[in-house]
Amino acid sequence: MNAITNWDEVPLFDNEEAEAAFWAENRVDLRLMESAVAPGAEMSESVTITLRLDPRMLARIKRLARMRFLNYQSMIKQWLSERMEGEFRERNPEVRAGNGRYL
C-alpha cells in the first residue's frame, strides 16, 4: 500500500469507482494528517466567516475530508493555509521554505 505524503498526490476522481480503487491502493501518511492541525492554534484566535459554495462542491469536499479522516472545515483551512504559504513564498523569496519566517 502506498502512503500519501502530500495532498497534491490525491487526484480528482471522475466517479466513485475510480476513487474507491485509488484508496484501495493508497493511504494517508499519519504525519500528513497530523500536519492538518495548526501547531499552537487556539480556538480564541479563530474568526467565523460565511462562505457560499455550490452544494455539489461542498458534497465532494465533505467526501474527500471523510476519506482523510478530517473535518471538512479543517481540511478547507489546511488547503487555504497551504495555498497562502505557497503564494507568499512565490512573491517573497526572502522567506525560508517551510517555516514562513524571514531570514
C-alpha positions, 0 to 999 in steps of 0.5 A: 500500500502506498502512503500519501505524503502530500495532498497534491498526490490525491487526484480528482476522481471522475466517479466513485469507482475510480476513487474507491480503487485509488484508496484501495491502493493508497493511504494517508501518511499519519504525519500528513494528517497530523500536519492538518492541525495548526501547531499552537492554534487556539480556538480564541484566535479563530474568526467565523466567516460565511462562505457560499459554495455550490452544494455539489462542491461542498458534497465532494469536499465533505467526501474527500475530508471523510476519506482523510479522516478530517473535518471538512472545515479543517481540511478547507483551512489546511488547503487555504493555509497551504495555498497562502504559504505557497503564494507568499513564498512565490512573491517573497523569496526572502522567506525560508521554505517551510517555516514562513519566517524571514531570514 
